[in-house]
């Protein structure tokens, strides 16, 4: 039986491999970018929440996360995952963060992100020549880092796996679980999570939202988008 295979219908998972999965934590991250895939990986790996210090981190929804390890103490990860959020605008210019990401990426089996976490990977020089995705608002910014923007909800290019915005983190997690183990394992996790989305509205992407809803969203995002673009320009100039 493969490691992590859904055992019958009682929700127990077999753990036989010490797979190490680490999520970068930082102030003003989007909590769901992290929690979706973290919940997916929790039953098939050791999950680490990594930051400079062991201190509470306030997400962009005011939910508080506590890191489980520091940059200095983090083991070599098999999977490094970078979540997004408004705080990513500062992280693309944080040398300590970028150095940690580069160091871990050099030994990781998969280098991954969700939402605007891909901009941090780009700022670390890890997406040059790779297809990658991000939140639809930030996707085109990836070009500044030499990446090839993709509209895929989950984009796989060699060992770079990037997810779209926020809720795409669950799809990302299940996709990566199938790559790390097998489809049966991923389907078992999906069933355990009862991930059977049936959204009440079909407006979850720019292509599907009405013109009025899309225009209002672009207007609302405009100030933060301007800040993000400026941060990305500065980060790209340092590569």
C-alpha positions as CSV (number, residue, x, y, z in Angstrom):
1,X,0.0,0.0,0.0
2,X,1.5,3.4,-1.0
3,X,2.4,5.8,1.8
4,X,-0.5,8.0,2.6
5,X,-3.1,5.8,0.9
6,X,-6.6,6.4,2.3
7,X,-7.2,3.4,4.6
8,X,-10.7,2.3,4.0
9,X,-13.1,5.0,5.2
10,X,-11.9,5.7,8.7
11,X,-9.5,8.5,7.8
12,X,-6.3,6.9,9.0
13,X,-3.2,7.4,7.0
14,X,-0.1,5.2,6.9
15,X,3.1,7.2,7.5
16,X,6.2,5.4,6.5
17,X,8.3,8.0,4.7
18,X,9.7,11.1,6.5
19,X,8.6,13.6,3.8
20,X,9.4,17.1,4.8
21,X,7.1,19.9,3.6
22,X,7.7,23.5,4.7
23,X,5.6,26.6,4.3
24,X,7.2,30.0,4.5
25,X,5.3,32.1,7.1
26,X,5.5,35.9,7.1
27,X,3.4,38.9,8.3
28,X,0.3,39.6,6.2
29,X,0.3,36.4,4.3
30,X,-3.0,35.0,3.1
31,X,-3.9,32.3,5.6
32,X,-5.9,30.2,3.1
33,X,-3.0,30.1,0.7
34,X,-1.1,28.1,3.4
35,X,-3.9,26.2,5.1
36,X,-5.4,24.6,2.0
37,X,-2.2,22.8,0.9
38,X,-1.1,22.4,4.5
39,X,-4.2,20.5,5.4
40,X,-3.7,18.4,2.2
41,X,-0.1,17.5,3.2
42,X,-0.7,17.0,6.9
43,X,-1.6,13.3,6.6
44,X,1.3,12.4,4.3
45,X,4.2,14.4,5.6
46,X,5.9,16.3,8.4
47,X,4.6,19.9,7.9
48,X,6.8,22.8,9.0
49,X,5.7,26.5,9.3
50,X,8.9,28.4,8.9
51,X,9.9,32.0,9.8
52,X,12.8,34.0,11.1
53,X,11.7,33.6,14.7
54,X,9.2,31.5,16.7
55,X,6.7,34.3,17.2
56,X,3.0,34.8,16.3
57,X,2.4,36.0,12.8
58,X,-0.8,38.0,11.9
59,X,-2.2,37.0,8.5
60,X,-4.0,39.4,6.2
61,X,-7.3,38.3,7.7
62,X,-6.1,38.8,11.3
63,X,-5.9,35.1,12.0
64,X,-2.7,34.3,13.9
65,X,-0.2,31.6,13.0
66,X,2.7,30.4,15.1
67,X,5.7,29.1,13.2
68,X,7.0,25.7,14.2
69,X,10.7,26.3,13.2
70,X,13.1,29.0,12.2
71,X,15.2,29.5,9.1
72,X,18.2,28.4,11.1
73,X,16.6,25.2,12.5
74,X,14.5,24.2,9.5
75,X,15.5,20.7,8.1
76,X,16.2,20.3,4.4
77,X,12.8,20.2,2.8
78,X,11.5,17.9,0.2
79,X,8.9,20.5,-0.7
80,X,9.2,24.2,-0.1
81,X,6.0,26.1,-0.6
82,X,5.6,29.9,-0.6
83,X,2.1,31.2,0.1
84,X,1.0,34.6,-1.1
85,X,-0.6,37.7,0.4
86,X,-0.2,41.4,0.7
87,X,2.9,40.7,2.8
88,X,4.7,39.2,-0.2
89,X,5.3,42.8,-1.5
90,X,7.9,43.2,1.3
91,X,9.2,39.6,1.1
92,X,10.4,40.1,-2.5
93,X,12.9,42.6,-1.1
94,X,13.9,40.8,2.1
95,X,17.4,39.3,1.6
96,X,17.1,37.0,4.6
97,X,13.9,35.5,3.2
98,X,15.2,35.2,-0.4
99,X,18.5,33.6,0.8
100,X,16.5,31.0,2.8
101,X,14.2,30.2,-0.1
102,X,17.2,29.8,-2.5
103,X,19.1,27.5,0.0
104,X,16.1,25.3,0.5
105,X,15.2,25.2,-3.2
106,X,18.7,23.9,-4.0
107,X,18.0,20.7,-2.2
108,X,14.2,20.4,-2.5
109,X,12.5,17.9,-4.8
110,X,9.8,20.4,-5.5
111,X,9.9,24.2,-5.4
112,X,6.3,25.5,-5.1
113,X,4.0,28.4,-4.4
114,X,0.4,29.5,-4.1
115,X,-1.0,32.8,-5.2
116,X,1.5,35.7,-5.1
117,X,4.0,33.4,-3.4
118,X,5.3,32.8,-7.0
119,X,6.5,36.5,-7.0
120,X,8.8,35.6,-4.1
121,X,10.1,32.6,-6.0
122,X,10.6,34.9,-8.9
123,X,12.5,37.5,-6.8
124,X,14.7,34.6,-5.6
125,X,15.6,33.9,-9.2
126,X,13.9,30.5,-9.2
127,X,11.4,31.0,-12.0
128,X,13.6,32.2,-14.9
129,X,12.6,30.2,-17.9
130,X,9.8,28.4,-16.1
131,X,6.1,28.5,-16.7
132,X,4.3,29.7,-13.6
133,X,1.0,31.1,-12.3
134,X,-0.2,33.3,-9.6
135,X,-3.3,35.2,-8.5
136,X,-4.9,36.6,-11.7
137,X,-4.2,40.2,-10.6
138,X,-0.4,39.5,-10.3
139,X,0.1,36.9,-13.0
140,X,1.7,39.2,-15.6
141,X,4.2,40.5,-13.1
142,X,5.9,37.2,-13.3
143,X,7.4,38.3,-16.6
144,X,9.6,40.7,-14.7
145,X,11.4,37.7,-13.2
146,X,11.9,35.9,-16.4
147,X,9.0,33.5,-15.9
148,X,6.4,32.6,-18.5
149,X,2.9,33.5,-17.0
150,X,0.3,30.7,-17.3
151,X,-3.4,30.9,-16.7
152,X,-3.5,27.3,-15.4
153,X,-5.0,26.9,-12.0
154,X,-2.1,24.6,-11.2
155,X,1.0,25.0,-13.3
156,X,3.6,22.2,-13.4
157,X,6.9,22.9,-15.1
158,X,9.6,20.4,-14.2
159,X,10.0,20.6,-10.4
160,X,8.3,24.0,-10.2
161,X,4.7,23.7,-9.2
162,X,2.7,26.9,-8.8
163,X,-0.9,27.4,-7.8
164,X,-3.3,30.3,-8.7
165,X,-5.0,32.5,-6.2
166,X,-6.1,31.5,-2.7
167,X,-8.5,28.5,-3.2
168,X,-6.3,27.1,-5.9
169,X,-4.1,26.0,-3.0
170,X,-6.3,22.9,-2.4
171,X,-6.0,21.9,-6.1
172,X,-2.3,22.6,-5.9
173,X,-2.0,20.4,-2.8
174,X,-3.9,17.5,-4.3
175,X,-1.9,17.7,-7.6
176,X,1.4,17.6,-5.8
177,X,0.2,14.8,-3.6
178,X,-0.5,12.7,-6.7
179,X,3.0,13.5,-8.0
180,X,4.7,12.7,-4.7
181,X,2.8,9.5,-4.2
182,X,0.0,8.4,-6.6
183,X,-3.5,9.3,-7.7
184,X,-5.2,7.0,-5.3
185,X,-3.4,8.7,-2.4
186,X,-4.5,12.1,-3.7
187,X,-8.1,11.0,-4.2
188,X,-8.2,9.5,-0.7
189,X,-7.1,12.9,0.7
190,X,-9.7,14.6,-1.4
191,X,-12.4,12.3,0.0
192,X,-11.2,12.8,3.5
193,X,-11.5,16.6,3.0
194,X,-14.8,16.2,1.3
195,X,-13.5,18.6,-1.4
196,X,-16.4,18.6,-3.8
197,X,-16.7,22.3,-4.8
198,X,-20.1,23.5,-6.0
199,X,-19.8,27.4,-5.8
200,X,-23.0,29.3,-5.7
201,X,-21.8,31.7,-8.4
202,X,-19.7,31.2,-11.5
203,X,-17.6,34.3,-11.0
204,X,-14.3,32.9,-9.8
205,X,-12.0,34.0,-12.6
206,X,-11.7,37.2,-14.8
207,X,-13.0,35.1,-17.7
208,X,-16.2,34.2,-15.9
209,X,-17.0,37.2,-13.8
210,X,-19.4,39.8,-15.2
211,X,-17.9,43.0,-16.6
212,X,-19.2,45.0,-13.7
213,X,-17.9,42.7,-11.1
214,X,-14.5,42.5,-12.8
215,X,-14.3,46.3,-13.1
216,X,-15.1,46.8,-9.5
217,X,-12.5,44.2,-8.5
218,X,-9.8,45.9,-10.6
219,X,-10.6,49.3,-9.1
220,X,-10.4,47.8,-5.5
221,X,-7.1,46.1,-6.3
222,X,-5.5,49.1,-8.0
223,X,-3.7,50.7,-5.0
224,X,-2.2,47.4,-3.8
225,X,-1.4,46.5,-7.4
226,X,0.6,49.6,-7.9
227,X,2.6,48.9,-4.7
228,X,3.2,45.3,-5.8
229,X,4.4,46.4,-9.3
230,X,6.9,48.8,-7.7
231,X,8.2,46.2,-5.3
232,X,8.6,43.7,-8.2
233,X,10.5,46.2,-10.3
234,X,12.9,46.8,-7.4
235,X,13.3,43.0,-6.8
236,X,13.8,42.2,-10.5
237,X,16.5,44.9,-10.8
238,X,18.5,43.1,-8.2
239,X,18.6,39.8,-10.0
